[in-house]
Amino acid sequence: MPDPVKSSTSLHDGRKQAIMPAASTPLLFPHGHWHGSWCRSEVIARVAAAGRPAVTVVAPAVGLLLLDVAVQCAQVTNQARIFALRPEARSRLNTGYMTCAFLGGSAGSWLGTRAYVQLGRGAVCALIALAALLALTAYLSGISPYSSRMSNS
């Protein structure tokens, strides 16, 4: 067996593999301030015509930005609502709220990961739809942790 360090062909092959990723690996085209969509779409079309998959991150980045803004708005709204329950206990209420929010986010991440690993992307979409359906059902049926407290004040 030839020594891979001394063999120039093995070194050349290793460098070639390191520099040129597999043809099935998609090329990523982030949107930057130095080029516009007119340039990106033409380049992606040429890359796709050459048989290489290509993706852009503009739409997912916009989606993530909107999702982040929605989560921040929900946090502010929820905190304002729980602070109205007992203004003198703001610190304890905030601690409980943030602990529950963290545990809920962790549970959702764990469930989403398990669903993806076991069943794929469709299972993650079904899990999200189920969570949304449960939240809508609770809302429409009037189930709320605040309903009895808010009506007494």
Number of C-alpha atoms within 10 A of each C-alpha: 3 7 8 11 9 9 10 11 11 14 13 11 11 13 11 11 11 10 9 10 11 10 10 10 11 15 16 12 15 13 15 10 6 5 10 10 11 8 9 16 13 11 14 19 13 13 15 15 10 9 10 16 16 17 12 16 12 14 10 10 13 11 12 12 12 12 12 12 12 11 12 12 12 12 15 10 11 13 16 13 13 16 16 12 15 11 10 10 12 16 11 12 17 16 11 12 16 14 12 12 13 12 12 12 12 12 12 15 12 12 14 20 16 14 18 16 12 10 11 13 14 11 17 18 14 13 17 14 12 12 13 12 12 12 13 12 12 12 11 10 9 10 12 11 8 11 10 10 10 11 7 6 6
